[in-house]
Amino acid sequence: MSYSPSSPKMCHSPRVTVVGAGKVGSTLAQRIAEKNLADVVLLDIVEGMPRGLALDLMEARGIELHNRRIIGTNDYAETSGSDVVVITAGFPRKPGMTRDDLLVANAKIVVEAASKAIVYSPEAIFIIVTNPLDVMTYLAWQATGLPSDRIMGMAGVLDSARLETFIAMELGVCPQDVNAMVLGSHGDLMVPLPRYATVNGVPITELLDAATIERLVQRTRNGGAEIVQLMQTGSAFFAPASSTCVMVESILLNQSRLLPVAAYLQGEYGLNDIFIGVPCRLGRSGIEKVVELNLCDAERDALHICAREVRKNLDRAQEIFAAVTR
């Protein structure tokens, strides 16, 4: 039986839509297909480009030993029935820019993408990757009208992975043995938690001195900017794609993994009406639970300082949201 996006199937095959076929989006599509997680719809406004990328990925299926279907399109109708929608569309950072500098440029893109995608996939779970991450997730939540447990931002997984990488490099240990947790916004005020960082169960506070830990924390906060400065003409995409794929995998396979994501808080950590990075259990229904860690006063204060900066941008975002949805 031939298959088309709108035709019925004997059994449901998971489908993930990736909005934005740039480097993050196309790499994510590759990760999802080659891990055999789902069929992928790669959507972009550039005529022909997503179709070309999809065909290129399809031609690699025999080599990569999977049979997932990858569709490239400019038409949201072809995203119909997606289980997960990931929005990566937007402008990347350039040298000297902060993530917050992208607020005005990317707000309209994210609102439009979320509004169109929800029409064709009303039961989907949404993951936002576009920067500034925390504010873009809030805008997408407003645009879709989704319950807060079905929309989240990808940031903490990436920031935690960066901290894990720097710890492994510093100690010369296997990265798989390192676990770390980074909370807060996806920005310079993010809150790495050294107390919760371990190497095969051993706290890094037992392995590294305070000055070294602080240096690694600062490098984590500047992790994205470091790559932007080195690349000059782009920003990170391999690690962001891999981080998003971990979230997609936990959702589609109902793994209930504990991952730091930008989630909507309603009293947790003493914060309300804000999307910010906290540990959550991710499963088939989306965010199954926001997990409240026992933070010390300094960690809690840092998280609240971070939240205040996010809220400042939210005020600007509300004006933009009103302007682009009139």
C-alpha positions in Angstrom: 0.0 0.0 0.0 1.4 3.4 -0.9 1.8 5.9 1.8 0.9 9.6 1.8 0.8 12.0 4.8 -3.0 12.1 4.8 -3.7 8.4 4.1 -4.8 6.0 6.9 -2.4 3.4 8.1 -2.9 0.0 9.5 -1.0 1.1 12.6 0.1 4.4 13.9 3.7 5.4 13.2 4.9 8.2 15.4 5.4 11.5 13.6 7.5 14.5 14.5 7.3 17.8 12.8 10.4 20.0 12.8 9.7 23.7 11.9 12.8 25.2 10.6 15.2 23.3 8.3 18.3 25.2 9.3 21.3 23.4 10.8 19.6 22.6 14.2 16.3 21.5 12.5 17.9 19.4 9.8 20.4 17.7 12.2 17.5 17.0 14.5 15.6 15.4 11.7 18.6 13.2 11.0 18.9 12.2 14.7 15.3 11.3 15.0 15.2 9.2 11.8 18.5 7.4 12.3 17.5 6.5 15.9 14.3 5.1 14.4 12.1 7.1 16.7 9.6 8.5 14.2 8.7 9.7 10.7 9.8 13.3 10.3 8.2 16.2 8.5 10.8 19.0 7.9 9.1 22.3 7.3 10.6 25.6 6.2 9.5 28.8 4.4 12.3 28.5 1.8 11.0 27.0 -1.3 12.5 23.6 -2.2 15.1 23.6 0.6 13.3 21.2 3.0 12.3 18.9 0.2 15.9 18.7 -0.9 17.1 18.0 2.6 14.4 15.4 3.1 15.4 13.6 -0.2 19.0 13.7 0.9 18.1 12.0 4.2 15.9 9.5 2.5 18.7 8.5 0.2 20.8 7.6 3.3 18.2 5.2 4.8 19.7 2.1 3.3 23.1 3.0 4.5 21.9 4.0 8.0 19.6 0.9 8.2 16.3 2.5 9.0 13.0 2.9 7.1 11.7 6.1 8.5 10.0 8.5 6.1 11.2 12.0 5.9 9.0 14.6 4.2 10.2 18.1 3.3 7.5 20.8 2.8 6.5 24.4 2.9 2.9 23.5 3.7 1.7 23.1 7.3 -1.1 20.8 6.0 1.5 18.1 5.5 2.4 18.2 9.2 -1.0 16.9 10.1 -1.3 14.4 13.0 2.1 15.0 14.5 2.8 13.6 17.9 5.5 16.1 18.6 6.2 19.5 17.0 9.6 21.1 17.5 10.1 24.7 16.6 13.7 25.6 15.7 12.9 28.4 13.2 14.4 31.8 13.8 17.5 33.8 13.5 20.7 32.5 15.1 23.1 34.6 17.2 25.9 36.4 15.6 29.2 37.4 17.4 28.5 40.1 20.0 24.8 39.3 20.2 23.0 37.9 23.3 20.1 35.5 23.1 17.9 38.3 24.3 18.9 40.4 21.3 16.9 37.9 19.2 13.6 38.6 21.0 12.0 41.0 18.5 13.3 39.2 15.4 12.1 35.8 16.5 8.9 36.5 18.3 6.8 36.8 15.1 8.4 33.7 13.6 7.6 31.5 16.7 4.1 32.8 17.2 3.2 32.2 13.5 4.8 28.7 13.5 3.0 27.6 16.7 -0.3 29.1 15.5 -0.2 27.2 12.2 1.2 23.9 13.5 -1.5 23.5 16.3 -4.2 23.7 13.7 -3.1 20.5 12.1 -1.8 18.7 15.2 -4.0 19.7 18.1 -2.9 16.7 20.2 0.8 17.3 19.7 3.4 18.1 22.4 5.4 21.2 21.5 9.1 21.7 22.1 10.6 25.2 21.5 14.3 25.6 20.6 14.3 29.1 19.2 16.1 31.8 21.3 15.5 33.6 23.6 14.2 30.2 24.7 12.3 30.9 27.8 10.3 33.8 26.4 9.7 32.1 23.0 8.2 29.1 24.9 5.8 31.5 26.7 4.8 33.1 23.4 4.2 29.7 21.8 2.1 28.6 24.8 -0.1 31.7 24.4 -0.3 31.2 20.6 -1.4 27.5 20.9 -3.6 27.7 24.0 -2.1 24.3 25.0 -2.2 23.0 28.5 1.1 23.8 30.1 2.2 20.2 30.4 2.2 19.9 26.6 4.7 22.6 25.8 8.2 23.1 27.0 11.6 24.6 26.0 14.8 22.9 25.3 17.7 24.4 27.2 18.6 22.7 30.4 19.5 19.4 28.6 22.0 21.3 26.4 23.4 23.4 29.3 23.8 20.4 31.5 25.5 18.5 28.6 27.9 21.3 28.2 28.8 21.3 32.0 29.2 17.5 31.8 31.5 17.9 28.9 33.7 20.4 30.6 33.9 18.3 33.8 34.9 15.2 31.8 37.5 17.2 29.9 38.9 18.7 33.1 39.2 15.3 34.9 40.0 13.2 31.8 37.1 10.8 32.5 34.5 9.2 30.3 31.6 11.7 29.6 29.1 8.9 30.2 30.1 8.8 33.8 29.4 12.4 34.4 25.9 13.7 35.4 25.1 17.4 36.0 22.1 19.6 36.4 21.6 23.2 35.2 18.5 25.2 36.0 17.2 28.6 35.2 17.0 30.5 31.9 19.0 29.7 28.8 21.3 32.7 29.2 24.1 34.2 31.2 22.3 33.9 34.5 21.6 30.1 34.2 22.1 28.2 37.4 24.5 25.3 37.3 24.3 23.1 40.5 27.7 21.7 41.4 26.2 20.0 44.4 24.2 17.8 42.0 27.1 17.1 39.6 28.8 13.7 40.0 31.3 11.4 38.3 30.0 7.8 38.6 28.2 8.9 41.8 31.2 10.8 43.3 30.3 14.6 43.8 32.7 16.8 41.8 33.2 18.8 45.0 35.3 15.8 46.1 37.3 15.8 42.9 37.8 19.5 42.0 38.6 22.6 44.0 36.2 25.5 44.2 38.1 27.7 41.8 38.1 25.1 39.1 34.4 24.4 39.6 33.7 28.1 39.3 35.7 28.3 36.1 33.7 25.4 34.6 30.4 27.0 35.7 31.4 30.2 33.9 32.4 28.4 30.8 29.0 26.6 30.8 27.2 30.0 31.0 29.2 31.2 28.1 29.1 27.9 26.2 26.9 29.1 23.3 28.8 32.4 23.0 32.1 30.6 22.9 30.9 28.6 19.9 29.4 31.6 18.2 32.7 33.5 18.6 34.7 30.6 17.1 32.4 30.0 14.2 31.8 33.7 13.4 29.0 32.9 10.8 26.7 30.7 12.9 25.9 29.1 16.2 25.9 25.6 17.8 23.7 23.0 16.2 25.0 19.5 16.8 24.6 19.5 20.6 21.3 21.4 20.5 19.9 18.9 18.1 21.1 16.0 20.2 19.6 17.6 23.3 16.2 18.1 21.7 16.3 14.5 20.4 16.7 13.2 24.0 13.5 15.0 24.9 11.7 13.7 21.8 12.8 10.2 22.7 11.7 10.4 26.3 8.2 11.5 25.1 7.7 9.1 22.3 9.0 6.1 24.2 7.3 7.1 27.4 10.6 6.9 29.3 9.7 9.3 32.1 13.3 10.6 32.1 14.2 13.3 34.6 15.5 16.1 32.4 15.9 19.9 32.9 13.5 21.7 30.6 11.8 25.1 30.4 8.5 24.4 32.1 5.6 26.5 33.2 5.7 27.1 36.9 2.7 27.7 39.1 4.2 28.0 42.6 7.1 25.6 42.2 10.3 27.1 43.5 8.3 30.1 44.6 7.8 31.2 41.0 4.5 31.8 39.1 3.4 32.4 35.5 6.8 31.8 33.9 8.7 29.3 31.8 12.1 28.5 33.2 14.4 25.6 33.4 13.7 23.1 36.1 13.9 19.2 36.3 10.9 17.5 34.9 9.8 14.0 34.2 9.0 13.7 30.5 6.7 11.0 29.1 4.0 10.3 26.5 1.7 13.0 27.9 4.5 15.6 28.0 5.6 17.0 31.4 4.4 14.4 33.9 5.8 16.2 36.9 7.9 19.2 37.8 10.4 18.0 40.4 11.4 20.5 43.2 14.9 20.1 44.3 16.0 21.0 47.8 17.9 24.1 46.9 20.1 26.0 49.3 19.5 29.7 49.8 22.2 30.8 47.3 20.9 28.5 44.6 17.3 29.6 45.2 18.3 33.2 45.1 20.2 32.7 41.9 17.1 31.0 40.3 14.9 33.9 41.3 17.3 36.5 40.0 17.3 34.6 36.7 13.5 34.6 36.7 13.3 38.3 37.2 15.4 38.8 34.1 13.2 36.5 32.1 10.1 38.4 33.3 11.5 41.7 32.1 11.7 40.2 28.6 8.2 38.7 29.0 6.8 42.3 29.4 8.4 43.1 26.0 7.1 39.8 24.6 3.5 40.5 25.6 3.6 43.7 23.5 5.1 41.8 20.6 2.5 39.0 21.0 -0.3 41.5 20.9 1.1 43.2 17.8 1.6 40.1 15.8 -1.7 38.5 16.6 -4.0 41.4 15.8 
